[in-house]
């Protein structure tokens, strides 16, 4: 290959950029099993170890905490050495984690395997990959980020019925062993195709833009303060988001519909979330990440409210679909905001930090909902708790948007162009 053709392949928004996006999406979909297998297994874990609903929710919380903390470390690793190394590390963690969890004899052993290995390994295929993809696009960054962020939901749409099928027929141990083996066999070869570094020209030109490294001044606050507010908002929105995503299967079991129905609803919710993320990706390219965050978060609150009066089988299918359609654009919006207001060279760490906050929110919300259920004996109060957390997220997004509107000299929501 000539130098000229090699240069064309590594330009932002090139055909090669889209090919890498497709490969990254595939890796994200496979690696995302680490987040969703534990959700499907929640009733089986409760039964196998004889624990309460709150204690059975701890493996999920542990997974999200491990996912978040490891995401920051692997994001920094990606900033320094490229994305291939973090993917390899994550793959090995996933394989070993599923193997260890399958052999756990106590709930705490299972919880530790989920957090220290499965959650940590799965994180490589979300935040670090998302930041990596953002460096390969400029004009189409919003839709590209939405596509790669959809890998997490595509995993959620594909994996729950598969995991439930094997749990019903083979049990927890065999199912987890099989998942771990599949991850290693598929992800290691795919990771080798990501050797090529991101286009330096695109990253450099974005960093040299007058709006890229100083645009947080649009809010009249420091960059650290903006990062902090995004972290709080991310935590709050995902405490709210976790209630239906983590406990839907258990909720359906309690209502007498069975875990299989719950797994179908979860898959429907996340399949609709894929469509939502793509639509909101297009929207974010037009109105910016902050307005997209406010819109999607407000719609998520509406969907949560609908869970309170309706618990019929058909109603739950419809509300699950609406919830997926309404909230799918929230997490990608944070990554877009970070890329709009901070330098490209900091993308891996800053995006991963905000993503970590959203995962901590999922962990906190998943555990909190189980505790509330054990205390109240139903999920009604838990839904109300999620609505209050969602209001906090909407308030932060609205306040930030108001600050930009009050300071018109610095444009909000405009991507720097190379």
C-alpha positions in Angstrom: 0.0 0.0 0.0 1.4 3.4 -0.9 1.8 6.3 1.6 -0.9 8.2 -0.2 -3.5 5.4 0.0 -2.5 4.7 3.6 -3.1 8.4 4.4 -6.5 8.3 2.8 -7.5 5.3 4.8 -6.6 7.0 8.1 -8.5 10.3 7.4 -11.4 11.1 9.6 -14.9 10.3 8.1 -13.3 8.0 5.5 -14.6 4.7 4.4 -12.0 3.1 6.6 -13.4 5.0 9.6 -16.8 3.5 8.9 -15.2 0.0 8.6 -13.5 0.5 12.0 -16.9 1.6 13.4 -18.5 -1.6 12.2 -15.8 -3.7 13.8 -16.0 -1.7 17.0 -19.7 -2.2 17.1 -19.3 -6.0 16.8 -16.8 -6.0 19.6 -19.1 -3.9 21.8 -22.0 -6.2 21.1 -20.0 -9.3 22.1 -18.3 -7.8 25.1 -21.6 -6.2 26.3 -22.7 -9.7 27.5 -20.8 -8.9 30.8 -23.4 -6.3 31.7 -26.6 -8.2 30.7 -25.9 -11.8 31.7 -26.0 -10.9 35.4 -29.4 -9.2 34.9 -30.9 -12.3 33.4 -29.3 -14.5 36.1 -30.6 -12.4 39.0 -33.6 -14.8 39.8 -31.3 -17.8 39.4 -28.6 -16.2 41.7 -31.2 -15.5 44.3 -32.4 -19.1 44.2 -29.0 -20.7 44.0 -27.5 -18.9 47.0 -30.7 -18.4 49.0 -30.3 -14.7 49.4 -32.7 -11.7 49.5 -33.6 -9.6 46.4 -31.3 -6.9 47.6 -28.3 -9.3 48.1 -29.1 -10.9 44.7 -28.8 -7.4 43.2 -25.2 -6.9 44.5 -23.5 -8.9 41.7 -25.0 -6.4 39.2 -23.9 -3.5 41.4 -20.4 -5.0 41.6 -20.4 -5.5 37.8 -21.2 -1.8 37.2 -18.6 -0.6 39.7 -15.9 -2.8 38.2 -17.1 -1.7 34.7 -16.8 2.0 35.6 -13.4 2.0 37.5 -11.8 -0.3 34.9 -13.1 1.9 32.1 -11.1 4.9 33.4 -7.9 2.8 33.6 -8.5 1.2 30.2 -9.5 4.6 28.7 -6.1 6.1 29.8 -4.4 3.0 28.4 -6.2 3.7 25.1 -5.1 7.3 25.1 -1.5 6.2 25.4 -1.2 3.0 23.4 -4.3 2.8 21.2 -7.4 0.7 21.5 -6.1 -2.8 20.7 -4.3 -3.3 24.0 -7.3 -2.4 26.2 -9.6 -4.7 24.2 -7.1 -7.6 24.6 -6.9 -7.0 28.4 -10.7 -6.8 28.6 -11.2 -10.0 26.7 -8.9 -11.9 29.0 -10.7 -10.5 32.0 -14.1 -11.5 30.6 -13.0 -15.1 29.9 -11.5 -15.6 33.3 -14.3 -13.8 35.1 -17.1 -16.0 33.6 -15.0 -19.1 34.5 -14.5 -18.0 38.1 -18.2 -17.0 38.5 -19.3 -20.4 37.2 -17.4 -22.1 40.0 -18.5 -19.7 42.8 -19.9 -21.5 45.8 -21.2 -18.4 47.7 -23.0 -15.3 46.6 -19.9 -13.2 47.6 -17.6 -15.2 45.4 -20.0 -14.7 42.5 -20.3 -11.0 43.3 -16.5 -10.5 43.3 -16.0 -12.4 40.1 -18.7 -10.2 38.4 -17.1 -7.0 39.6 -13.3 -7.6 39.5 -13.3 -9.5 36.2 -16.5 -9.6 34.2 -17.4 -5.9 34.8 -13.8 -4.8 34.4 -13.4 -6.8 31.2 -16.6 -5.7 29.6 -15.7 -2.0 30.2 -13.1 -2.1 27.4 -15.9 -2.5 24.9 -17.8 0.6 25.9 -16.2 3.9 27.2 -12.7 3.3 25.6 -14.2 2.1 22.3 -16.6 5.0 22.3 -13.8 7.6 22.8 -11.7 5.8 20.2 -14.4 6.0 17.6 -15.0 9.7 18.2 -11.4 10.3 17.0 -12.1 8.8 13.6 -15.0 11.2 12.9 -15.6 15.0 12.7 -18.5 15.8 10.4 -20.5 12.7 11.4 -19.3 12.4 15.0 -22.8 12.5 16.6 -24.2 9.6 14.5 -20.9 7.6 14.8 -20.9 7.9 18.6 -24.6 6.9 18.6 -23.9 3.8 16.5 -21.0 2.6 18.7 -23.0 3.3 21.9 -25.7 1.1 20.4 -23.4 -1.8 20.8 -24.3 -1.9 24.5 -28.0 -2.0 23.7 -27.6 -4.4 20.8 -25.9 -6.7 23.3 -28.9 -6.2 25.6 -31.3 -7.1 22.8 -29.4 -10.2 21.7 -28.0 -11.7 24.9 -30.9 -11.9 27.4 -33.0 -14.5 25.5 -29.9 -16.5 24.7 -28.6 -16.5 28.3 -32.1 -17.3 29.6 -32.4 -20.2 27.1 -29.2 -21.8 28.3 -29.9 -21.0 32.0 -33.2 -22.9 31.7 -31.6 -25.9 30.1 -28.0 -26.1 31.4 -27.9 -24.1 34.6 -25.8 -21.2 35.7 -22.4 -23.0 35.8 -22.5 -24.3 32.2 -24.0 -21.1 30.8 -21.3 -18.9 32.3 -18.5 -21.2 31.1 -19.8 -21.2 27.6 -20.1 -17.4 27.5 -16.5 -16.9 28.7 -15.2 -19.3 26.1 -17.1 -17.6 23.3 -15.9 -14.2 24.3 -12.2 -15.2 24.2 -12.6 -17.2 20.9 -14.3 -14.3 19.1 -12.9 -11.1 20.6 -9.2 -11.8 20.6 -9.0 -12.2 16.7 -11.2 -9.2 16.2 -9.0 -7.0 18.5 -6.0 -7.6 16.2 -7.7 -5.7 13.4 -7.6 -2.5 15.5 -3.8 -1.9 15.3 -3.9 1.2 13.2 -3.8 4.4 15.3 -6.4 7.2 15.1 -5.9 9.9 12.4 -3.5 12.4 14.0 -4.6 15.1 11.6 -8.2 15.0 12.8 -7.3 15.0 16.5 -4.8 17.8 16.1 -7.1 20.0 14.1 -9.8 19.6 16.6 -7.5 20.4 19.5 -6.2 23.5 17.7 -9.8 24.8 17.2 -10.5 27.9 19.3 -13.7 26.3 20.6 -12.4 22.8 21.3 -10.1 23.4 24.4 -11.9 26.5 25.8 -15.5 26.0 25.0 -16.4 25.1 28.6 -16.3 28.9 29.1 -19.7 28.9 27.4 -21.0 28.0 30.9 -19.0 30.6 32.8 -17.5 27.8 34.9 -14.2 25.9 34.9 -13.6 22.7 33.0 -13.4 20.8 36.2 -16.8 22.1 37.4 -18.3 21.1 34.0 -16.9 17.6 34.3 -18.2 17.4 37.9 -21.7 18.4 36.9 -21.7 15.9 34.0 -20.6 13.2 36.4 -23.5 14.0 38.9 -26.0 14.2 36.0 -24.7 10.9 34.6 -25.0 9.2 38.0 -28.6 10.6 38.6 -30.0 9.6 35.2 -28.7 6.1 35.5 -30.1 5.5 39.0 -33.4 6.2 37.3 -32.6 4.1 34.2 -31.5 1.1 36.3 -34.9 0.4 37.8 -36.6 -1.0 34.8 -33.4 -2.3 33.1 -32.1 -4.3 36.1 -35.4 -5.4 37.8 -37.8 -5.9 34.9 -37.3 -9.7 34.8 -37.7 -10.0 38.5 -40.7 -7.6 38.4 -42.4 -9.8 35.8 -41.8 -12.8 37.9 -43.4 -11.2 40.9 -46.4 -10.3 38.8 -46.8 -13.9 37.7 -45.7 -13.4 34.1 -42.5 -15.4 34.5 -38.8 -14.6 33.8 -39.0 -15.5 30.1 -41.6 -12.7 29.5 -39.4 -10.3 31.4 -36.4 -11.3 29.2 -38.5 -10.6 26.1 -39.5 -7.2 27.5 -35.9 -6.3 28.3 -34.8 -7.3 24.8 -37.6 -5.2 23.3 -36.6 -2.3 25.5 -33.0 -2.4 24.4 -33.8 -3.1 20.7 -35.9 0.1 20.8 -33.0 1.7 22.6 -30.8 1.0 19.5 -33.2 2.9 17.3 -33.4 5.6 19.8 -29.6 6.0 20.0 -29.4 6.3 16.2 -32.2 8.9 16.0 -30.7 10.9 18.8 -27.3 10.7 17.2 -28.8 12.4 14.1 -30.5 14.9 16.4 -27.3 15.7 18.3 -25.5 16.5 15.1 -28.1 19.2 14.6 -28.8 20.6 18.0 -25.7 19.6 20.1 -25.2 17.1 22.9 -26.6 19.3 25.7 -30.0 19.9 24.2 -30.1 16.2 23.2 -29.4 15.3 26.9 -32.2 17.5 28.1 -34.7 16.1 25.6 -33.9 12.4 26.2 -33.8 12.8 30.0 -37.2 14.5 30.0 -38.7 11.7 27.9 -37.1 9.1 30.2 -39.0 10.7 33.1 -42.3 10.4 31.2 -41.7 6.7 30.6 -40.9 6.0 34.3 -44.1 7.7 35.3 -46.0 5.3 33.0 -44.8 2.3 35.0 -46.7 3.5 38.1 -50.4 3.1 37.0 -49.9 0.2 34.5 -48.7 -3.4 35.2 -50.7 -5.5 32.7 -48.8 -7.8 30.4 -49.6 -5.8 27.2 -49.0 -2.5 29.0 -45.6 -3.6 30.2 -44.5 -4.6 26.7 -45.6 -1.2 25.3 -44.1 0.8 28.2 -40.8 -1.2 27.8 -40.7 -0.3 24.2 -41.4 3.4 24.9 -38.8 3.5 27.7 -36.2 2.2 25.2 -37.2 4.7 22.6 -37.1 7.6 25.1 -33.9 7.0 27.0 -31.5 5.6 24.4 -30.0 9.0 23.6 -28.9 9.9 27.1 -25.5 8.2 27.6 -24.2 9.0 24.1 -25.1 12.6 24.7 -22.5 12.8 27.6 -19.8 11.6 25.2 -20.8 14.2 22.6 -20.8 17.0 25.2 -17.3 16.0 26.4 -16.0 16.0 22.8 -17.7 19.4 22.1 -16.1 21.1 25.2 -12.8 19.3 25.9 -9.7 18.5 23.8 -9.5 15.3 21.7 -6.3 14.2 23.5 -8.3 13.9 26.7 -11.2 12.0 25.2 -10.4 8.6 26.6 -10.1 9.6 30.2 -12.9 12.3 30.2 -15.4 10.2 28.4 -14.6 7.2 30.5 -15.0 9.2 33.7 -18.5 10.3 32.7 -19.4 6.8 31.6 -18.1 5.6 34.9 -20.5 7.9 36.7 -23.4 6.5 34.6 -22.3 3.0 35.5 -22.1 3.8 39.2 -25.6 5.2 38.8 -26.7 1.8 37.4 -25.0 0.0 40.2 -26.5 2.3 42.9 -29.9 2.2 41.4 -29.9 -1.6 40.8 -28.9 -2.2 44.4 -31.1 0.5 45.9 -34.2 -0.8 44.0 -33.6 -4.3 45.5 -33.3 -2.8 49.0 -36.5 -0.8 48.5 -38.3 -3.9 47.3 -37.2 -5.8 50.4 -38.5 -3.0 52.6 -41.7 -2.2 50.9 -42.6 -5.6 49.3 -43.3 -4.0 45.9 -41.6 -1.9 43.2 -44.0 1.1 43.3 -41.8 3.1 45.7 -38.7 2.2 43.7 -40.3 3.7 40.6 -40.9 6.9 42.5 -37.3 6.9 43.7 -36.2 6.6 40.1 -38.4 9.6 39.0 -36.8 11.8 41.7 -33.3 11.0 40.5 -34.3 11.7 37.0 -35.5 15.1 38.0 -32.0 15.9 39.3 -30.5 15.0 36.0 -33.0 17.1 34.0 -32.3 20.0 36.4 -28.6 19.9 35.8 -29.0 19.7 32.0 -31.5 22.6 32.0 -29.2 24.7 34.2 -26.3 24.2 31.9 -28.3 25.0 28.8 -29.6 28.2 30.5 -26.0 29.2 31.2 -25.0 28.9 27.5 -28.1 30.9 26.4 -27.1 33.6 28.8 -23.5 33.7 27.3 -24.2 33.9 23.5 -20.6 34.7 22.5 -19.6 31.1 22.9 -21.6 28.7 20.7 -23.3 25.8 22.3 -23.6 22.5 20.7 -21.3 23.2 17.7 -18.8 20.6 16.9 -15.3 21.9 16.0 -14.5 21.2 12.4 -11.1 20.3 11.1 
